[in-house]
Amino acid sequence: MDFEVIPVQYDNVQNFYGNRLSVVFKDDKAGVIDLNGNIVVPIRYNEIRRFMDGMWVVRSDEGFGFANYEGEEVIPPQYEIVSGFMNGIAVVRDNEDAPFYFINKSGKVINETSYNIRYDVYDGGMIYHDDVYLEHHSTDNRRSLYSR
């Protein structure tokens, strides 16, 4: 297998993920490159978090948003807090005085909550607060919101 060395042009390069992409930093901005050094996500964000469920979490001065695998900004940075997507749904909050809510990959609100929640990823789903959780049903590929 032939390899090509990518010339030094970034301040920091993170490990290449299984999808063969790496978050890179240059002049305090983050972007994503592929194994050939091609820019996939433009180097213009303050932060880029790991690729999950087809989306990158990106942060700019305006807040957090989401970009797809090809680097297209699908949901513009606008949120104060976000989770990564899991099974097509993420948790977001607009500001510290606002409640958390669920969105889909187009940014459409799925369910608003009236309380502060926390989330934890577990096998096949995410737990929110103590009485609401999202679970992925692998047998029929459906998603459900549950309240205990």
C-alpha positions as CSV (number, residue, x, y, z in Angstrom):
1,M,0.0,0.0,0.0
2,D,1.4,3.4,-1.0
3,F,1.2,6.3,1.4
4,E,1.5,10.0,0.7
5,V,2.8,12.2,3.5
6,I,0.6,15.3,4.0
7,P,2.8,18.4,4.3
8,V,2.9,20.1,7.6
9,Q,0.3,22.8,7.3
10,Y,-1.8,22.5,10.5
11,D,-1.2,23.5,14.1
12,N,-2.7,20.2,15.4
13,V,-4.1,17.1,13.8
14,Q,-6.3,14.6,15.8
15,N,-6.4,10.9,15.2
16,F,-8.1,9.7,12.0
17,Y,-11.5,8.2,12.8
18,G,-12.8,5.0,11.4
19,N,-14.4,6.9,8.6
20,R,-10.9,8.1,7.7
21,L,-11.4,11.7,8.6
22,S,-9.5,13.9,11.1
23,V,-10.2,17.1,12.9
24,V,-7.4,19.6,12.2
25,F,-6.6,23.1,13.7
26,K,-5.0,26.1,12.0
27,D,-4.8,29.6,13.5
28,D,-7.2,28.7,16.3
29,K,-9.9,27.4,13.9
30,A,-11.0,23.7,13.4
31,G,-11.9,21.8,10.2
32,V,-11.9,18.2,8.9
33,I,-9.6,16.6,6.4
34,D,-9.7,13.2,4.7
35,L,-6.7,10.8,4.4
36,N,-5.6,12.6,1.2
37,G,-5.5,15.9,3.0
38,N,-8.6,17.2,1.2
39,I,-10.7,19.6,3.3
40,V,-14.0,18.0,4.1
41,V,-15.3,20.5,6.7
42,P,-14.0,24.1,6.1
43,I,-11.4,25.3,8.7
44,R,-13.6,28.0,10.2
45,Y,-15.1,26.6,13.4
46,N,-13.9,27.2,17.0
47,E,-14.4,23.5,17.8
48,I,-15.5,20.3,16.0
49,R,-16.6,17.3,18.0
50,R,-16.4,13.7,17.0
51,F,-18.6,12.5,14.1
52,M,-21.7,10.7,15.4
53,D,-24.8,9.4,13.6
54,G,-23.8,11.1,10.3
55,M,-23.2,14.6,11.8
56,W,-20.3,16.6,13.2
57,V,-21.0,18.9,16.2
58,V,-19.5,22.3,15.2
59,R,-19.1,25.5,17.3
60,S,-18.6,29.0,16.1
61,D,-19.0,32.4,17.9
62,E,-22.7,32.0,17.4
63,G,-22.9,28.7,19.3
64,F,-23.2,25.0,18.4
65,G,-24.6,23.6,15.2
66,F,-24.2,20.5,13.0
67,A,-22.5,19.7,9.7
68,N,-22.9,16.5,7.7
69,Y,-20.3,14.0,6.5
70,E,-19.6,16.1,3.4
71,G,-19.1,19.2,5.5
72,E,-22.3,21.0,4.6
73,E,-23.7,23.0,7.5
74,V,-27.1,21.4,8.0
75,I,-28.1,23.1,11.2
76,P,-26.3,26.5,11.7
77,P,-24.5,27.2,14.9
78,Q,-27.1,28.7,17.3
79,Y,-27.4,26.6,20.4
80,E,-25.7,27.1,23.8
81,I,-25.6,23.3,24.5
82,V,-26.0,20.3,22.3
83,S,-25.6,16.5,22.5
84,G,-24.4,14.6,19.5
85,F,-27.0,12.9,17.4
86,M,-28.0,9.4,18.2
87,N,-30.6,7.6,16.1
88,G,-31.4,10.8,14.4
89,I,-32.2,12.9,17.5
90,A,-30.1,15.4,19.5
91,V,-30.8,17.4,22.7
92,V,-30.3,21.1,22.4
93,R,-30.7,24.3,24.5
94,D,-30.9,27.8,23.1
95,N,-29.6,29.6,26.3
96,E,-29.2,29.1,30.0
97,D,-32.8,30.4,30.7
98,A,-34.4,28.1,28.1
99,P,-35.5,24.5,28.5
100,F,-33.7,21.6,26.6
101,Y,-35.5,20.1,23.7
102,F,-35.1,17.4,21.1
103,I,-34.4,18.1,17.4
104,N,-34.1,15.9,14.3
105,K,-31.3,16.2,11.7
106,S,-33.1,19.0,9.8
107,G,-33.4,21.0,13.0
108,K,-37.1,20.4,13.5
109,V,-38.2,20.4,17.1
110,I,-39.4,16.9,18.1
111,N,-40.3,17.4,21.7
112,E,-39.9,20.4,24.1
113,T,-39.4,19.8,27.8
114,S,-40.2,22.0,30.7
115,Y,-37.3,21.1,33.0
116,N,-33.6,21.0,32.9
117,I,-32.4,17.6,31.7
118,R,-29.1,15.7,31.5
119,Y,-28.4,12.9,29.2
120,D,-26.3,9.8,29.2
121,V,-25.6,7.5,26.3
122,Y,-26.3,3.8,27.1
123,D,-26.6,0.7,25.0
124,G,-29.0,1.5,22.2
125,G,-30.4,4.8,23.5
126,M,-30.0,7.9,25.6
127,I,-31.3,8.6,29.1
128,Y,-32.7,12.1,29.8
129,H,-33.2,13.3,33.4
130,D,-34.8,10.7,35.6
131,D,-38.1,10.1,33.9
132,V,-37.8,10.6,30.2
133,Y,-35.6,8.6,27.8
134,L,-35.2,7.8,24.1
135,E,-34.7,4.3,23.0
136,H,-33.8,2.8,19.6
137,H,-35.7,-0.3,18.6
138,S,-33.3,-2.3,16.5
139,T,-35.9,-4.9,15.4
140,D,-38.1,-2.4,13.5
141,N,-35.7,0.6,13.4
142,R,-38.2,2.9,15.2
143,R,-37.5,5.5,17.9
144,S,-39.7,6.2,20.9
145,L,-39.8,8.7,23.6
146,Y,-40.8,7.2,27.0
147,S,-41.8,8.7,30.3
148,R,-41.4,6.5,33.3
